[in-house]
Amino acid sequence: MKKYASTMPFPFSRAVEANGFLFLSGQLSMTNTGEPVKGSVEEQTRLVLQNVEATLKACGSSLDKIVRITVWLSDMAHFQAFNNAYRPHFPDGFPARTTVVSRLAFDLDVEMEVQALA
């Protein structure tokens, strides 16, 4: 098992690699130093996916190796806007996905948790 340190000031690993899989910690619309970045749902979704992609790359993986994503939205009214920003990132087919509604840290609107092949 390998743990990838986070640059954020929170007590979690950026990702953990185990048995050929990467398990990424929940990704919010934030800078590398942990500052929340507010914006539209589309903007937050794009930044979260950029952060996911950067984490995967740092761990030797990529977006096309994602197996599963769990998505939290602050309100299901954001579902269509989220999907509009999410869709272009997976031109070769989508990972398995679950979407739920929850109050999120820093009152942001989008969070994703990813499992990918290492």
C-alpha positions as CSV (number, residue, x, y, z in Angstrom):
1,M,0.0,0.0,0.0
2,K,1.2,3.5,-0.8
3,K,-0.1,6.8,0.5
4,Y,0.3,10.0,-1.5
5,A,0.5,13.1,0.8
6,S,-1.8,16.0,0.3
7,T,-0.7,19.6,-0.1
8,M,-3.8,20.7,1.7
9,P,-3.9,21.5,5.4
10,F,-6.3,18.7,6.3
11,P,-5.6,15.3,7.8
12,F,-6.0,13.0,4.8
13,S,-4.0,11.5,2.0
14,R,-4.4,12.8,-1.5
15,A,-4.8,9.2,-2.6
16,V,-4.0,5.7,-1.5
17,E,-2.8,3.0,-3.8
18,A,-3.7,-0.6,-2.9
19,N,-4.0,-3.8,-5.0
20,G,-3.7,-2.0,-8.3
21,F,-6.3,0.6,-7.5
22,L,-6.1,4.3,-6.5
23,F,-8.6,5.6,-4.0
24,L,-8.7,9.4,-4.1
25,S,-10.0,11.4,-1.2
26,G,-13.0,13.6,-1.9
27,Q,-12.2,16.4,-4.3
28,L,-13.8,19.8,-3.9
29,S,-13.4,23.0,-5.9
30,M,-10.2,24.1,-4.1
31,T,-6.7,25.4,-4.7
32,N,-3.7,23.2,-3.9
33,T,-3.4,24.9,-0.6
34,G,-7.0,24.2,0.5
35,E,-8.7,27.5,-0.4
36,P,-12.3,27.0,-1.5
37,V,-13.1,28.3,-5.0
38,K,-16.7,29.4,-5.4
39,G,-18.3,29.7,-8.8
40,S,-21.0,28.2,-10.9
41,V,-21.7,24.5,-10.7
42,E,-20.0,24.1,-14.1
43,E,-16.9,26.0,-12.9
44,Q,-16.7,24.0,-9.7
45,T,-17.1,20.7,-11.7
46,R,-14.4,21.6,-14.1
47,L,-12.0,22.6,-11.3
48,V,-12.8,19.4,-9.4
49,L,-12.1,17.3,-12.5
50,Q,-8.8,19.2,-13.1
51,N,-7.8,18.4,-9.5
52,V,-8.8,14.8,-10.0
53,E,-6.8,14.6,-13.2
54,A,-3.7,16.2,-11.5
55,T,-3.9,13.7,-8.6
56,L,-4.3,10.8,-11.0
57,K,-1.3,12.0,-13.1
58,A,0.8,12.4,-10.0
59,C,0.0,8.8,-9.0
60,G,0.7,7.5,-12.5
61,S,-2.9,7.1,-13.7
62,S,-5.4,9.2,-15.8
63,L,-9.0,10.0,-16.2
64,D,-9.5,7.1,-18.7
65,K,-8.6,4.7,-15.9
66,I,-11.4,5.8,-13.6
67,V,-13.6,2.9,-12.6
68,R,-16.1,4.6,-10.3
69,I,-17.0,8.1,-9.2
70,T,-19.3,9.1,-6.3
71,V,-20.6,12.7,-6.8
72,W,-22.2,14.8,-4.1
73,L,-24.2,17.9,-5.1
74,S,-25.4,20.5,-2.7
75,D,-28.8,20.4,-4.5
76,M,-30.3,18.1,-7.1
77,A,-31.3,21.3,-9.0
78,H,-27.6,21.3,-10.1
79,F,-27.8,17.9,-11.7
80,Q,-28.1,19.1,-15.3
81,A,-25.4,21.8,-15.0
82,F,-23.1,19.3,-13.4
83,N,-23.7,16.7,-16.2
84,N,-23.0,19.4,-18.9
85,A,-19.6,20.1,-17.4
86,Y,-18.8,16.5,-16.6
87,R,-19.7,14.9,-19.9
88,P,-16.8,16.3,-22.1
89,H,-14.1,14.8,-19.7
90,F,-15.1,11.2,-20.7
91,P,-15.2,11.0,-24.5
92,D,-14.4,7.3,-24.5
93,G,-17.2,6.3,-22.1
94,F,-18.2,7.0,-18.6
95,P,-17.1,5.4,-15.3
96,A,-19.7,3.9,-13.0
97,R,-21.3,6.7,-11.0
98,T,-23.6,7.5,-8.1
99,T,-24.9,11.0,-7.5
100,V,-26.3,12.1,-4.1
101,V,-27.3,15.3,-2.4
102,S,-25.6,16.5,0.8
103,R,-24.4,19.7,2.5
104,L,-20.7,20.0,1.5
105,A,-17.7,21.5,3.2
106,F,-17.2,25.3,2.7
107,D,-20.7,25.5,1.3
108,L,-19.4,24.3,-2.1
109,D,-21.8,22.6,-4.6
110,V,-19.8,19.7,-6.0
111,E,-17.6,17.0,-4.5
112,M,-16.3,13.8,-6.1
113,E,-14.7,10.7,-4.8
114,V,-12.8,8.6,-7.3
115,Q,-11.5,5.0,-7.6
116,A,-9.2,4.3,-10.6
117,L,-6.8,1.7,-11.8
118,A,-3.2,2.6,-10.8
